Amino acid sequence: SLMDTRVIYSIDQVEVPPGLDHLTKEFAKAVMRAQPLNVYRFASEYFHRLAKNARQGSTAGIELETTQVTRQQLEALHAKLFETDKESRGVLAKADVCQVCEEVGIPGGVVDKLFWLGDFGDVQSIDWKELTVMCSTLVAESAQDVMKILFELFEEVNGYLACKDVVILFSFVSKYDQTIPRELVERLSVELVDKGGPEGKGRVNYVEFCALPMMQDHWGTVSPIVMGDKTEGEEAGREKDAGLGVIQEEGTV
């Protein structure tokens, strides 16, 4: 209509709808709290929930947690990704990974940040085991805790994992944890893959893994670590800051 397309020449012509001022302020606060990488996706989720609350007659505020993943969500994510990888290729289409994350309730802000930290932005397929490792860091407090969780998630029989799979998972952990030297990953590969692990049986459980001399030496120097944030504009492939752990909010409003 003419009213929809008319040119606004002065502020006197603008009529601010009731409630808009409060709405925009609350939305701005939510954005500042969450610090989402994709503001448009965050806005879509925010106003979708706000509209749902309005339809249900709720006046509760909207708080979108973009930094939290529960153990239950992590277990559901692993199970669903495993199920989706029907050909056991180890990689899934990015769209399928996003769909699984949504189905198990992983917040969009978490998915965005994981994709960013993992440099998954321009890829068409994702190693879902690596993504599982990254999500595990949101539940655990240290790299040792991450490995314990991974043994529980990926166990084959009675808590055991194939030695080669343990090395793969630990190499993913080391990718985001600067306290793990590359030399340790290489030594672990020799011990588990080349030598077959304890007693040469080709598999290992979490207790045996922690009992390896090289791991005992390393765990004694490791403290709980935090997945580092990168700032917008940093070069792709730049080394991740500070390793893994909980993705933290950058301040509150």
N, C-alpha and C positions, 0 to 999 in steps of 0.2 A: 504494500500500500504506500501512498504518498508519505504517510507518517513514518513508515519504516525506513524510507530512503531520503528523507529531508536532510539538508545540510544544517549542522549546528554552528551558528555564528557566534554565540555567546553562552556563558555559563548560565545565564538566566533561563535559557531554553531547556536546560537539563533538569529533569525531575528524578531524583534518586529514589528508587522503590524502597518501601519500608523494609528494614532488615538487611539490606545489602551491605551497609557499613559494617554491621556486626559479623555478617557472613564472611566478608573478605578479610576482616581482621583475624577471625578464628582460623581461616584457611592459611593465612600467612604464618600464623603461629605454628600450625601443624607442619608446614614446609620447613620452617626454621628448626623445629625440633628434630625432624627426621632426616634432613639434609639428603633428600633423594637425588640419585644421579639422573633419573628420568622424571622431570617435574610433570610432564603431561600424563604419564602413566599413573603417577601418584595422585594427580588431580582427578583422573577418571575414577580411581578406586575410592578416593575421599568422598566425592560427590555422589557416587553410587551408594555408598553406605549411608550418607546423610539422607538421601532420598528414601532409602529403605526404612530408616528410622522414622522419617516423617510419615510414611504410609502406615507404620505401626503405631503412630501416636506417641513415639518416644521423643523426649526433649534432651536426651543425653548427648553430650559432646562426642565428637569423633576423634579417637586417638588411633592412628595407624602405626602399629609397631613394625618398624622396618629393619630391626636389628636382632630379632629373636627367632630362634628355631628350637623347638622342644625335642627331647629324645624320641618321643612318640612320632613326631613328624619326620625325624631323621630315619627311623626304622621303616616307616611307611614309604619314604622316598626311595630308600635302597631296594625295598621289596618291589616297588612298582617299576623302577628303572631296570632291575634284573628281569622282571617279567616282560617288559617291553622289548628288551634286547633278545628277541626270539632266536636269532641266528648266532648268538654269543660272539658278536663281532667286537664288543667292547666299546663301541661308539654308537651314538644315536643322533638322529637329526635334531638340530637345535630346537626346531618347532615342537618336536615330541618331548624334549626335555622340559621346555617351558610349560607344556600341557600337564606333564606329570607333576611339576612343582606346584602348579595351580590346584590340581586335584588333591594333593596332600596338604594344602594350606600353607605352603611356604610363601611368606609375604613378598609382594612384587619388588619392594625395595631391597630385600635380601638377594633375590635373584639378579637384579640389576647390578648390585655391587659385586657379587660373586663372578658374574660374567666379565665385569670390568677388571677385577683383580686377576682373573685367569686369562685375560686377553682373548675372551671368546666372542668379542663384539662382531668381528667380521667373518667368523667361521660358519660353515654350514652344518658341521657335525661336532659333537663333543664327546670326549672320553668320560663316560658317566661315572667311572670309578674315581677319577680325579675330582669330579664335582662332589661325590659322596665324601671324599676326604676333606674337601674344603668345608662342607656343611658340618662335618664332625668337629671341626675346630670351633664351631659356634656353641657346641654342647660341652666340650672338654675345657679343662683349665691349663693343660700342658701338652706337649708333644707325646709324653708317655701315656697320658690319658687318652689322647687321640688313637694311639696304637691299640690300646686296650679295647676301645669301642670298635675299631676296625676288625680286630680279631673276632669280636662278638657278632658283627654284622656279616662278615664274609666267611665265617667258619664252615668247613666242609663236613668233618666228622669229629664229634667230641672235642670241639675247640681247636682243632688242628687246621692249618692252612698249608698249601703247597709252598715250599720255600721260595720259588720264583715269584709267586703272588705277593708274599710278604715283602720281598725286595721292591716290587713295583709300587706297592702301597707306601712303603717307607720313603721311596724316592719322591713320590708326590708330596708327602709331608715335608720332606727336606726342601722342596721347591718353594715353600712358603715360610720356612723357618730358617733364618740366617744363622742360628746357633748350631745347625747340623752341617758339618763340613762335608764337602764332596768326597773327601777321603774316606769318611765313615761309611757312606753309601757303597763305595767301591769295595771296602773291606767286608762289608756285610754281604755283598754279592758273591765274593769269593767264598766266604764261609758257608753261605746257604745254598747258592746255586752250583758253584764249582765242586764243593766238597759234600753237598747234600745235607748240610745241617747236622744237628746232634745225631750221632750214631749212623750218619749217612743215610737216613731213612727218607729224605726228600720232603719232609714236612715238619712243622714246628708249631707248638702252641705258645700262648702268650707268656707263660711262666718260663718256658725254655728260651724264648726270645729275649726276655729281660735278663736271663741268667748268662747270656753270652758275655764274655769278658769285655768286649768292645762296647756293649750297650751298658754294662754296669759302670764302666768308666765315664761314659757320656752322660747317663742320667744323673750322675753325681754333680755335674756342672750345669744342669739345665734348671731354670726356674720357669714358672708360668709365663707364657709369652702371648703377645697380642698381635692379631693379624693387622698388618700395617695398612694405613690409608694412603692412597696416592692423591695428589691434587689434580684438578682438572688441567689438561694441557700437557701433562707429562708425556714423554715419548713412549710409544708402544714398545713393550719389551724391556722397559727399565726395571731394574731389580726391585722386587717388592720390599717395602720397608717393614722391618721388625718381625717378620714371620707370621705365625698363625695364632688363632685364639678367637676371642669374642670380638665381633665387629662392634665398635663402640659408637654411641652417639656423640656428635661434636657440639656439646653444649646444649642448654635448654633455654626456653623462652618463658 
